[in-house]
Amino acid sequence: MNMHERFRLDGKVALVTGGGRGIGRGIALALAECGADVAVLARRQADVDAVALEIGALGRRGLALTGDVMDGAAIPAALDAVIEHFGHLDIMVNNAGGNTDRRGYTLDEITLEKWDEQINLNMRHKFQGSQEAARRMRDGGRIVNIVSIAATHPYPGFGCYGAGNAGIIAMGRTLAVELAPRRITVNCIAPGEIYTDLLTESLGMDQASAQAYADAEIPLGRIGQPSDVAAAAVFFASPAAEWTTGQWLEVAGGR
């Protein structure tokens, strides 16, 4: 297999959670461009339908699934649908996460209820997704967890969000060792500021203010795009990364 072929995903099947918009959509389309058939899971039917159509336009099979990852039954049901529709599962991208009300809470004001919500949204379902996907991977596989640079960088107002993301990095490193005998790799991607709805709503940025922020804070001088994260996801999902596991990669422009 030459180097170009090692980045191909022909014959592979993937599920991307939070795949209807933003980073998840970018990852889903990139996997399809590299040859994978891709199922996308998100809460809004219109969003996943649109992405599935885009996957189809790339010559691959797409599957639109709706569900809320905060519901413990959603991910197992989605994975079962993938197996029923495609016959197997090779790649699991646990991307869904964030902040449900798009605002920060300092650690002296956050409630235990909000803490639990953030841990569930940014840690619990990614553990469940990893566990359930591994149970369905028959001949090796790739698990990719999308976290945030908030896992290792202080972001006032987003302490519990960062804690949930840091927990996924720690979990992933142990899970990588446990699953290595089955040739399942587990890696994390930690994006920095990516221009999506989550960024604009959580931090109140438009394109002009995002660029001003990039000029001041990001060494490479621009806000990231979903395609930047998608490129890293393709690597971790591909044969090129078959000897890379238990790692986390910041995609943050040097932030």
TORKEPA-37459 format. One line per field, with one value per residue (C-alpha): residue number from 1; residue in three letters; x, y, z. Coordinates in pm, 1 decimal. Example, Ala and Ser with C-alpha at 12.3 -4.5 7.8 and 13.67 -1.06 7.14 Angstrom:
# residues 2
tido	1; 2
doba	ALA; SER
X	1230.0; 1367.0
Y	-450.0; -106.0
Z	780.0; 714.0
***
This chain:
# residues 255
tido	1; 2; 3; 4; 5; 6; 7; 8; 9; 10; 11; 12; 13; 14; 15; 16; 17; 18; 19; 20; 21; 22; 23; 24; 25; 26; 27; 28; 29; 30; 31; 32; 33; 34; 35; 36; 37; 38; 39; 40; 41; 42; 43; 44; 45; 46; 47; 48; 49; 50; 51; 52; 53; 54; 55; 56; 57; 58; 59; 60; 61; 62; 63; 64; 65; 66; 67; 68; 69; 70; 71; 72; 73; 74; 75; 76; 77; 78; 79; 80; 81; 82; 83; 84; 85; 86; 87; 88; 89; 90; 91; 92; 93; 94; 95; 96; 97; 98; 99; 100; 101; 102; 103; 104; 105; 106; 107; 108; 109; 110; 111; 112; 113; 114; 115; 116; 117; 118; 119; 120; 121; 122; 123; 124; 125; 126; 127; 128; 129; 130; 131; 132; 133; 134; 135; 136; 137; 138; 139; 140; 141; 142; 143; 144; 145; 146; 147; 148; 149; 150; 151; 152; 153; 154; 155; 156; 157; 158; 159; 160; 161; 162; 163; 164; 165; 166; 167; 168; 169; 170; 171; 172; 173; 174; 175; 176; 177; 178; 179; 180; 181; 182; 183; 184; 185; 186; 187; 188; 189; 190; 191; 192; 193; 194; 195; 196; 197; 198; 199; 200; 201; 202; 203; 204; 205; 206; 207; 208; 209; 210; 211; 212; 213; 214; 215; 216; 217; 218; 219; 220; 221; 222; 223; 224; 225; 226; 227; 228; 229; 230; 231; 232; 233; 234; 235; 236; 237; 238; 239; 240; 241; 242; 243; 244; 245; 246; 247; 248; 249; 250; 251; 252; 253; 254; 255
doba	MET; ASN; MET; HIS; GLU; ARG; PHE; ARG; LEU; ASP; GLY; LYS; VAL; ALA; LEU; VAL; THR; GLY; GLY; GLY; ARG; GLY; ILE; GLY; ARG; GLY; ILE; ALA; LEU; ALA; LEU; ALA; GLU; CYS; GLY; ALA; ASP; VAL; ALA; VAL; LEU; ALA; ARG; ARG; GLN; ALA; ASP; VAL; ASP; ALA; VAL; ALA; LEU; GLU; ILE; GLY; ALA; LEU; GLY; ARG; ARG; GLY; LEU; ALA; LEU; THR; GLY; ASP; VAL; MET; ASP; GLY; ALA; ALA; ILE; PRO; ALA; ALA; LEU; ASP; ALA; VAL; ILE; GLU; HIS; PHE; GLY; HIS; LEU; ASP; ILE; MET; VAL; ASN; ASN; ALA; GLY; GLY; ASN; THR; ASP; ARG; ARG; GLY; TYR; THR; LEU; ASP; GLU; ILE; THR; LEU; GLU; LYS; TRP; ASP; GLU; GLN; ILE; ASN; LEU; ASN; MET; ARG; HIS; LYS; PHE; GLN; GLY; SER; GLN; GLU; ALA; ALA; ARG; ARG; MET; ARG; ASP; GLY; GLY; ARG; ILE; VAL; ASN; ILE; VAL; SER; ILE; ALA; ALA; THR; HIS; PRO; TYR; PRO; GLY; PHE; GLY; CYS; TYR; GLY; ALA; GLY; ASN; ALA; GLY; ILE; ILE; ALA; MET; GLY; ARG; THR; LEU; ALA; VAL; GLU; LEU; ALA; PRO; ARG; ARG; ILE; THR; VAL; ASN; CYS; ILE; ALA; PRO; GLY; GLU; ILE; TYR; THR; ASP; LEU; LEU; THR; GLU; SER; LEU; GLY; MET; ASP; GLN; ALA; SER; ALA; GLN; ALA; TYR; ALA; ASP; ALA; GLU; ILE; PRO; LEU; GLY; ARG; ILE; GLY; GLN; PRO; SER; ASP; VAL; ALA; ALA; ALA; ALA; VAL; PHE; PHE; ALA; SER; PRO; ALA; ALA; GLU; TRP; THR; THR; GLY; GLN; TRP; LEU; GLU; VAL; ALA; GLY; GLY; ARG
X	0.0; 154.9; 134.3; -156.4; -357.9; -288.7; -514.1; -801.6; -1107.9; -1265.8; -1495.3; -1504.4; -1819.0; -1829.5; -2069.9; -2024.6; -2222.3; -2315.8; -2276.8; -2544.9; -2347.5; -2008.2; -1714.3; -1921.6; -2049.4; -1695.3; -1565.2; -1849.1; -1788.8; -1411.9; -1450.8; -1685.2; -1443.3; -1179.9; -1408.8; -1609.1; -1982.8; -2097.1; -2390.1; -2453.6; -2639.3; -2782.7; -3100.9; -3235.5; -3372.9; -3327.0; -2957.2; -2871.7; -3083.3; -2886.1; -2550.8; -2658.2; -2746.0; -2402.8; -2241.5; -2444.4; -2328.9; -1971.0; -2055.0; -2078.1; -2369.2; -2502.4; -2740.5; -2930.9; -3008.5; -3178.2; -3132.0; -3008.9; -2679.9; -2793.3; -3050.5; -2870.1; -3062.0; -2970.6; -2615.4; -2678.3; -2984.0; -2781.2; -2502.1; -2752.5; -2901.0; -2553.7; -2492.9; -2835.5; -2792.6; -2425.5; -2342.1; -2044.1; -1875.2; -1513.5; -1493.6; -1665.3; -1629.2; -1768.2; -1804.2; -2124.6; -2064.2; -2045.6; -2261.8; -2638.6; -2721.0; -2421.6; -2290.2; -2017.1; -2041.9; -1761.1; -1685.7; -1828.0; -2166.9; -2221.1; -2481.5; -2439.0; -2716.5; -2523.1; -2204.5; -2382.0; -2521.2; -2176.2; -2011.6; -2288.0; -2270.1; -1892.1; -1780.7; -2048.7; -2181.2; -1830.5; -1743.0; -2067.8; -2004.3; -1654.6; -1769.7; -2069.0; -1875.2; -1595.0; -1849.7; -1962.4; -1623.2; -1552.3; -1207.1; -1018.1; -1143.4; -1089.2; -1242.2; -1187.4; -1306.2; -1339.6; -1264.1; -1138.4; -822.2; -1022.1; -917.5; -567.8; -600.2; -785.1; -1101.4; -1273.7; -1642.4; -1587.8; -1423.1; -1663.8; -1663.0; -1285.8; -1302.8; -1532.1; -1301.6; -990.3; -1161.6; -1210.7; -839.1; -755.5; -1021.6; -906.9; -549.2; -656.7; -915.0; -649.3; -439.6; -737.7; -854.3; -511.3; -523.3; -832.5; -654.2; -892.1; -719.0; -849.4; -732.7; -852.7; -853.8; -860.1; -971.0; -908.5; -1140.4; -1324.4; -1567.2; -1901.0; -2237.4; -2102.5; -1819.4; -2033.6; -2307.9; -2089.6; -1830.7; -2041.5; -1808.1; -1888.0; -1636.4; -1477.1; -1433.2; -1313.2; -1039.6; -944.4; -917.5; -705.2; -471.7; -412.5; -418.3; -351.0; 5.4; -102.3; -325.6; -671.2; -970.0; -992.0; -1238.5; -1416.3; -1195.9; -889.0; -1030.0; -1160.2; -809.9; -688.4; -990.6; -917.4; -562.5; -672.2; -941.8; -710.5; -460.8; -189.1; -260.1; -269.4; 28.2; -95.3; -320.0; -384.2; -286.1; -443.0; -371.6; -435.6; -563.9; -550.6; -322.2; -51.3; -290.1
Y	0.0; 331.8; 640.3; 793.9; 474.9; 467.9; 772.5; 613.5; 479.9; 273.6; 4.6; 156.9; 255.8; 545.2; 704.3; 1071.2; 1208.7; 1573.3; 1530.0; 1772.5; 2095.3; 2252.1; 2027.5; 1708.4; 1787.3; 1869.3; 1537.2; 1339.3; 1490.6; 1444.6; 1075.9; 1034.7; 1215.7; 960.8; 669.2; 584.6; 535.8; 762.9; 776.2; 1105.3; 1141.8; 1469.7; 1607.3; 1791.4; 1579.6; 1851.8; 1885.1; 1515.9; 1477.3; 1756.9; 1604.4; 1258.5; 1412.4; 1576.2; 1241.2; 1085.9; 1358.7; 1249.9; 900.5; 737.8; 605.2; 834.3; 754.7; 1023.6; 938.1; 1154.3; 1134.1; 1320.6; 1185.3; 1291.5; 1011.3; 691.0; 491.7; 712.7; 596.9; 219.9; 262.5; 460.5; 202.6; -77.8; 113.7; 147.4; -227.5; -304.6; -61.6; -110.8; -447.7; -340.0; -51.0; 58.1; 421.0; 594.8; 972.0; 1098.9; 1463.6; 1588.8; 1811.2; 2173.4; 2387.0; 2360.4; 2719.9; 2874.6; 3063.6; 3029.2; 2985.0; 3066.0; 2789.7; 2989.1; 3028.0; 2698.5; 2463.7; 2091.5; 2041.0; 2238.3; 2049.9; 1718.0; 1842.9; 1947.0; 1622.6; 1420.0; 1615.8; 1629.2; 1308.5; 1051.2; 1003.1; 991.2; 712.0; 536.9; 591.0; 448.1; 148.9; 66.2; 114.4; -115.7; -385.2; -372.5; -351.2; -694.9; -663.1; -370.0; -15.7; 351.5; 556.4; 932.0; 1160.3; 1531.5; 1733.9; 2093.0; 2277.7; 2380.3; 2036.1; 2168.1; 2547.9; 2768.5; 2929.2; 3131.7; 3046.7; 2706.0; 2511.7; 2217.2; 2204.5; 2176.0; 1910.0; 1691.5; 1721.5; 1647.1; 1336.7; 1205.7; 1240.6; 1040.8; 780.5; 748.7; 671.9; 381.6; 258.2; 261.9; 13.7; -204.1; -223.8; -256.6; -640.6; -607.7; -360.0; -79.4; 255.2; 540.3; 897.9; 1250.0; 1574.1; 1900.1; 2185.1; 2545.6; 2822.4; 2688.7; 2915.6; 2742.1; 2828.9; 2715.3; 2967.3; 3257.1; 3187.7; 3093.9; 3367.5; 3624.8; 3644.2; 3745.4; 3712.0; 4050.9; 3995.2; 3639.3; 3770.5; 4035.7; 3763.6; 3551.5; 3841.2; 3883.8; 3526.1; 3267.9; 3243.3; 3121.0; 3424.3; 3286.6; 3117.2; 2749.4; 2589.9; 2253.6; 2119.8; 2170.9; 1930.8; 1697.8; 1650.5; 1526.2; 1297.2; 1143.1; 1066.5; 898.7; 702.6; 585.8; 300.8; 566.1; 581.8; 208.1; 238.3; 555.1; 517.9; 678.5; 1020.8; 1364.9; 1627.8; 2000.2; 2156.5; 2516.4; 2723.8; 2725.2; 2869.1
Z	0.0; -104.3; 114.7; -74.2; -33.9; 340.5; 377.9; 187.0; 368.0; 92.1; 227.4; 575.8; 764.8; 1010.1; 1255.9; 1348.9; 1642.6; 1626.8; 1252.4; 1138.0; 1162.6; 1219.1; 1303.2; 1287.0; 938.4; 826.4; 957.3; 800.9; 458.1; 481.3; 569.4; 272.6; 39.7; 140.2; 57.8; 370.6; 398.0; 679.2; 920.7; 1098.1; 1428.2; 1556.0; 1709.0; 1402.8; 1120.4; 859.9; 944.9; 918.0; 605.0; 439.3; 533.9; 414.8; 78.0; 61.4; 136.1; -144.2; -382.5; -307.0; -431.5; -90.4; 111.8; 381.5; 666.7; 858.0; 1221.4; 1481.9; 1855.0; 2158.7; 2294.9; 2642.3; 2615.0; 2709.8; 2450.5; 2152.1; 2080.8; 2108.9; 1883.1; 1628.6; 1625.8; 1579.4; 1284.7; 1131.7; 1160.5; 1014.9; 726.0; 636.1; 791.6; 1000.7; 1182.5; 1146.1; 1264.5; 1555.2; 1588.7; 1919.9; 1829.3; 1994.0; 2293.9; 2396.8; 2617.4; 2597.3; 2689.9; 2511.9; 2813.9; 3070.5; 3446.9; 3684.5; 3930.5; 4222.5; 4053.9; 3873.8; 4021.2; 4068.7; 3814.1; 3551.8; 3643.9; 3586.6; 3255.2; 3132.7; 3240.8; 3076.8; 2752.5; 2723.5; 2891.6; 2966.1; 2613.7; 2463.4; 2702.4; 2611.0; 2240.9; 2269.9; 2472.8; 2253.4; 1929.3; 2044.6; 2120.6; 1756.7; 1584.5; 1447.3; 1293.0; 1439.5; 1429.1; 1501.2; 1781.4; 1758.9; 2038.4; 1968.1; 2279.4; 2316.2; 2408.3; 2716.8; 2845.3; 2910.7; 2886.1; 3136.8; 3000.5; 3275.6; 3279.1; 3119.9; 3401.4; 3408.1; 3028.0; 3040.9; 3311.2; 3101.9; 2802.4; 3009.1; 3142.7; 2790.3; 2716.4; 3031.2; 2956.7; 2597.2; 2694.9; 2915.8; 2667.8; 2395.1; 2594.0; 2680.3; 2318.5; 2156.7; 2148.8; 1928.1; 1696.3; 1791.5; 1827.5; 2044.8; 1990.8; 2071.2; 1875.9; 2071.4; 1845.3; 1931.8; 1819.0; 1512.4; 1328.7; 1394.3; 1549.1; 1887.0; 1872.2; 1760.1; 2014.7; 2314.8; 2274.5; 2090.5; 1790.8; 1436.8; 1154.2; 1221.9; 1594.4; 1531.5; 1304.3; 1557.2; 1820.3; 1586.7; 1517.9; 1891.7; 2022.5; 1750.4; 1619.8; 1275.6; 1243.6; 1168.4; 1327.4; 1244.3; 1005.1; 1039.2; 759.6; 980.0; 1238.8; 968.5; 829.6; 1167.7; 1196.5; 857.0; 971.6; 1294.4; 1108.3; 830.6; 789.7; 815.7; 1191.9; 1256.6; 1497.6; 1670.1; 1973.0; 2310.3; 2174.1; 2166.7; 1905.5; 1941.4; 1619.6; 1732.4; 1511.7; 1777.8; 2041.5
***
